[in-house]
């Protein structure tokens, strides 16, 4: 688990600084964040397209989406039969592949639903893409703002279009990597935060937000500007 925590911290810092820089350039901040604007920026800057496709047969249940690049175009394709939050995560996941993994040797990444739910480093590029997808939908400065405010998880989920399951994993991974908390302790705290009205969940949520802010002030050069 130490390997997962270290990789989460490393790539989380990379993608959060990238998204934060985009936010500054597009006049976004912790109060007006919109992942669609960031998607549009990435797609435009990378000269790619996003396309929905009605997968048929067994593919409709197995695949969430894929990205491919050829001499004609680079396309992010998602399964239209999924929920909107799953679509959001899939598109964001594929955009991370576009930014960090697509190259002359790797023209295609196809992602199953299991891949998008994985928290293992067994396949590093997919692990990174999941970290990045969560950060695009909910950048760390924005997450910190909501945690400090004690915003209920269902409201965070609906506001930013990210599933509660993805938020749960994000909380666990954040506590493990940032504060060297064991998986058991992190998962127990995350469960309390998810159900903030019991066992001091709201207080733990707000405390986590404050502690994360101290870390971000040292790590993310754009953090303070995004919070003004």
N, C-alpha and C positions, 0 to 999 in steps of 0.2 A: 504493500500500500504506500510505502514511502516513495517509490518511483512515480506512482500516480500523482501524489501530492506535489512532488517537485516539478513534474511536467505541467500539472495544472497551473501552478504558480508562475512558471516561466512563460507559458503561452498566454495565460490570462493577462499578464502584464503587457505582453506584446500587442495583443488584439485590443485591449482597453485603451492603450496609448494611441493606437491607430484610429479607433472610433472617436476618441476624445478630440484628436486633431481635426477630424472631419467635422465634428460638432462645432468646434471653434470657427472653422472656415465657413460654415453654413448658418452661423448665428443661432445654433441650437444650444440649449443648456439643460439643466436638470429639471426645469419646470415646463419646457415645451418640447421634449424629445419625441421624435416620430421616426420609427425605424424605416418607414417607407421612403423618407427623404434620404436616408443613408443608403438604402438599396439603390435608389435612382442614381445617386452619386457614383457608387461602385460600378453599376452596370454601364453608365455613361463613360466613366474613365477607362474601363476595361473593354469597351466596345463589344458588349455581350447583349444577349436577349434573355428574357424570362418568358417561358411558355408553359401553360397548363396543358395537360394531356389526360384524356380519359382512358386510363390503362384498362386492358381487357384480360379475361382469363385469370389465371393464377397470379399474374403480375399485379392485378388491382389490389390484392391483399398483401403481396410480398414486398413490392417496391414503393418507396416514398418519393424518390426522384433520382435524377442523375445530372451530371454535367459532361458535356463533350465539346471538343474543339476540332474543327477541320479547316480546310482552305476557304470555306464559305463563311462560317461564323462560329462563335462560341455561344452555346445555348445552355441555360439552366432550365431543366424540365422538372415539373412537379406533378404528382398524382392528384387530379382534381377530386377524387373520391374521398379524400381525407378531410378531417375537420380543419377549420381555418387556423387554429393554433398549430396544428401539425404541419399545415402548409407553410406557415410563417417560419417554423423551425427548419423545415426542409430547405426552403429557399435560402435562408441564412447560412445553413450548413454548406450548401453548394457554393455560396459566394465565398466562404472561407477557403474551399478547395480552389476556387478561381484565383484568389489572392495569393495563396501560399503553396499550393501543391500542383496545379496544372502547369506542365512544362513540355519541352520537346519530346520527352520520353513518356510522359503520362498524359494522354489525351482525353481520358474518360474516367469518371468515378461514378459508379452506380451504388446507390445506398438503399438498403432494406430498412424496414421498421426496427429490426433488432439493432442494427448499427446505430441508428439515431437515439437509441435508448441506452447504449453501452457507456460505461464509465471506466472501461479497462484500457490500458495502453498497449494491449496485444497488437493492435493495428494503429500505430501512432497517428497517422494522418487523419483517421476517423475520430480518434480521441480529441485531437486538436480542433477538428471541424465542429464537434459538439460543444467544446469550450467556446469557440468563436461564435457559434450560432446563438448561444445564450447571451453572450456579451453584446452582439449586435441588437438583439431584441431588448435587452435590458443592460445598458452599459453600467459598469461598476459605480460611477458617480451618481447615476440615477437610482440604482439599487440602494446605495447608502442613504440617499435622501429619504426613500420610502421606509427603510428600516428604522432610521432615526425618528421618523414620524409615527411609527407603529401602525402603518397602513396594513389592513387585513390582506392576507395573501390572495384571497379570491379577487379583491379589487386590483391588486398589482397584476395578477394574471390577466384580467380582462382589459385593464388599461393598456398594457404593453403587448398583448397578444401572445403571451408565453404560457405554456401549460403549468399547472401546479406541480406536476411530476418533475418537470425540468427545473422549476424553482427549488423543489426539495433537494434534488441532486446538487444544484448550485450551492445551496446553503451548506450541505455536508462537505463538499469539496473545498469550499472557501474556508471553513473552519479548520479542516485538516491541513490545508496548505499554508494558511496565514498564521495559524496559532498552534500548529503541531498537536492538534486534538486527535484522540483516537477515533476510529470509525464509530465505535459504539457510543461514545460520548457525543460526537458530532451529530449522529443520527437521532439520539434522544433529544438533544437541544433543538434540532430542526423540527422534530415532531411537535414540540411545545410551541415553536414559533408558528408552525402551520395552523395550529389550533390555539390562537393567541389568548383566548379567554379562559384557558385552564392552565394550572401549574406555572403561573408567572410567565406565560409565553410572550405577552406584549413587552414586559420589562426586559426579557432576554433578547427580544428582537431589537429593541432600542439600544441596548448595551452593545450588541453586535455591530450595529450601525456606527456607533460612536468609536468603537475600537477599530473598525475598518477604515473610518475616516482618518484616524491617526496614521495608519499605514499608507493610505493613498496620498496624503499630503507629502510624504517622503518619496513616493515612487512615481506618481503620475504628475508630470510637469504642468498639465492643463487643469488639474482638479479644482484649484481655487477659482480660476476664471469661469469654469462651468457652473460654479455654485453662486456666483454674484447675482 
